[in-house]
Every structure is written in C-alpha cells, then in structure tokens.
Amino acid sequence: MMTQTLNLTEVPKNSGLFVKAALGALPVPGLSARKSTVPDRSVRLEGFKVDPDHLAAYCRATGLRFGDSLPLTYPFVLSFPLAMQLVVARDFPFVAVGAVHAQNVIERTREISVSEPLDFETHIENLREHPKGLLVDAITEVNVGRELVWRQVTTFLHQQRTSLSGGPKPEPKPDEVPPPPLKALRVDQKTITRYASASGDHNPIHTSALGAKAFGFPKPIAHGMWSAAMVLGSLEGRIPEKVTYEVKFGKPIFLPSTVNLYADQVPGGWDVSLKNPKKGYPHLTATLR
C-alpha cells in the first residue's frame, strides 16, 4: 500500500476544520463504526512563507519575543491545521473535538529565519490504548530545501474506555506545598481566547464554558501549547539553536487560575515546570536539552 499524500497549496482554515470535526462527532445513519487503524496518509505543504503579522500575534499571545527568527514552538501552530486535516477525516479512529494534548516533543536543528520558505509534511501513526483512552502521534517535519530544521511528535489522547481502563487507580500522591516559584502567572479566559485566535485552535474545551462542560471539564482549560510556549519566555536568549524540547502535560489549568513557574538550569539544559500554587501538582513538566 502506498501512502496517500494530500498536497496543499495553502494552510487549511481552522474554522472549517472545527466545523468538520464537530460534524464528525455526529453519528451518520448507514456509516459503519470507526476503523481501529490510522489511515496511511500524509499532508504536504511546500514553500510556505511566514506572515510576520501572524507571528507577531502569536508572540503577543504567548509573551515570546518577536524577532527575525521563529520561536521554538511557533511551527506547532503552523502545522496544527495539517494534523487537523488528517484527524477530521471520516475514516479516522476517533473524533477530533474534545481530544486532549497529552505530550509534545520538538527537535530543532538550528534557528529558522522568518524569511525562509518552509516545507511541511505531517502524518499520524502509533494508535495505542491507554487507561484513559486512545493515544495517537501526529508527526511533523519542517524542511528548508533538503535540510530538516524542525521535527515534532504531538501525542493526542481521546478519552474513552479501552481494554486498559478500569484497573486499580494509583495511590494519589500527598499534596505538597511547592517551593517559592521563579514567578507566579495569572491565566484568564481573555489570555486563552487571544491564544486561540493567534494559534487557530478554537477547540471548545478552551474557549467556551458550555463546550468545556460537554467534554467533562467543569470550566474551560488553557491550551497545553500556550503553556509550553509561555514558559519559554523565562529562558529567552538562553535556549541553544540545536535543542530537544520535551513536554508532558499534567492536570489541566482551569480558567481563571494562578500557576507557579519553575526553571532550573541542569547539566545540558533546563528543567521547566508549571505547578498548582496551593497543592503543588504539575500542570506541565518539560526538559530542554
């Protein structure tokens, strides 16, 4: 079987993709149940030029510096619609709306200039069970000419019952009052709505109280990749060109919230985290190496 490649001439509009995703959540009479394998297809977009206004809006929404090279996390938002294009397909194993970002790994080989034309290729693989649902990896590679400059693995969790569900729950760790943070950050709906429009990720779990409730969250939650970008602001100018940024998302950040930011220099890089100020549990734990 050959991989089916969808060649795009422009980035798909997220608004249309989210409508498609919402429609995908509705049962269709006569359509068989969803398949249990990921379709073998990829999406390509060649010669993409960064729009400086879009980059500026992203930097405003995340607090990152706007300059002539792309922030480490910025290609995530450029490639997000490509992954969505694959996930909203009718033959995809689960519905996109309400899926949660579980972890993310970014490898950058060098700084990327705003003016360089970028070639994107995204595919999805490694569907697997987890006690909380199904996981898949969206893999994106960004090339300048023949040079791979940026690669990412985004792991999404679709919450549902699986054969691993219902086992004994691990003992909850006792809450610990966390040490004093590097800084405390206030996150509110306005911040996250600004990020939703800059990133194009209008998943209702982030932008609507009703939407969040529909997917089992008491309140809207911050985007994982907003927090993954925002914590890098505290290390601006100290991140090497060639770097691997590995992020695990913990308990969601409900809006509004205050979170504690930690950044510790370790041999070979940094350890970064966001924690609940009262109970100390992590919202995000990350390493830069």
Beta strands, then each sheet from edge to edge (+ up, - down):
strand 1: 4-8
strand 2: 41-48
strand 3: 100-108
strand 4: 118-130
strand 5: 133-144
strand 6: 147-159
strand 7: 183-187
strand 8: 243-249
strand 9: 257-266
strand 10: 269-275
strand 11: 282-288
sheet 1: 1+ 2+ 4- 5+ 6- 3+ 8- 11+ 10- 9+ 7-
end
